[in-house]
C-alpha cells in the first residue's frame, strides 16, 4: 500500500490486547455526545461562557447576546434539561449559573486548547 503522507499504517495489523481493553470501555463515552451536541450551538456555548464568568438572569443574557428574552429562555431550557445550567429564583427573577464545576472545567480546558492552537500559528 502506498502511503506518501505517512498518516496511516502501511500494513494492517493490530494489537488485540489493546483493542479489547479499549473496546470494553468505549461505551462510557455515550453521555458525552449529548453534552457536546448541546454545546455545538453557538448561542448556547456563549451562554455557558457567560455563566462561567458569573451568575446572570435572562435579561442580562439577552442584552449580552443581543437577543430577545424568549429566545434566550429557549436556549436556557435546553441547557437546563441537559443539566449544564441551573437556576435559582429571587422574587420574580431567575438567576442562572453553571450546574457544577465540571462544566466550568470543560469550557476552561477547551479555551486553553484553542489558545494553544492559536499560539502555534
N, C-alpha and C positions, 0 to 999 in steps of 0.2 A: 504494500500500500504506500503510495507516495504521500508525504506529509511535509510540504515545503514550509508551512507556517510554524510547525512544532507545537500546535495547540492540542494535539491528541496523540495517543499512543500509536505507534506504527504497527504493533501487533496486538491482538486481543487476548488477554489473559487476565484473570482476576484472582485476588486473594480471598478464597471462600470463607476463611475465618473472619476477616474484616467485614466482608459482605454480610454475613449472618449477624455479627454484633450490631452493625448499624441498622440493618433491616429490622431487627427485633425491636428497635427503639424509635424507628422513623414515624410511627403513628402518633407520637407525643406532640408533634407539631400541628396537629389538627386544629386546635383552637387559635393558634397564632394567625392562621389565614384570615379568620374573621376580623381580628384586630387590624391587620394591615389593609384589609378591604375597606373598613370604615375610615381609616386614616388616609386612604388613597384619594379621598375627596379633598380638594384644595381648601375649601371653606372650613370643613371640619378640622383639618390639620391646623389652620390658622386659629381656630377657636381653642384647640388644645394648647397651642403655643402661647396664646394669650393667657390662658388659665395656668400655664406653667409659671407665669410671672406673678399673677395674683388673682384672688377671687374676684369675679365680676358678675354683674347682673346682665340680663338680656339686653337692656337698653344700652349699657356700656359696650357690650359686644357689637350691637347693631351700629353704634357710632364708630367704633374702631374699624369695622369691616365695610362701612358704607352700605349697609343692608337694612331691610325693614325688620322690626322685632319678630313678626310672624315667620319670616324666612330663617332667622337665627334660631327661633324656637324649634323649628322643624329639624334643624341640624343637631340641636342640643338633645332633642328626643332620641335621635338615633345614637348619639354618644352615650346617653343615659342607659338606653336599652342594651348597649354593648358593655356597660359598666366601666366606661372610660372616664366619665364625669359623674359628679353627684351634685345635689343642690340642698340648700337649707333655706327655710323661709324665715323672714324677719318682717312681720306685719304683712303688708301686701307685696313685698319684694321677695324675689327668689334669687339667691346668690349661688353661683356655680363655681366649682373647683374640681381639680383632678381627683379621681376616685382614690388613688393611692400613689405611693412613691414609685411604684414600678412603671407607671405611665410616664412620670417625670423622667425617670432614668432612660426609658426607651427613647423619648424625644431628645434628651440631652446627648445620648450616645449617637443618635442619627445626626445631630448638629455637629458634633465633634468629627464624625466621619466626613461630612460634607466639607468642613473647614480644612481637614487634612487633604482631601482631594483637590480643593482649590489651591492649596499651598504648593502642591506638586507641579502645577502647571507653570 
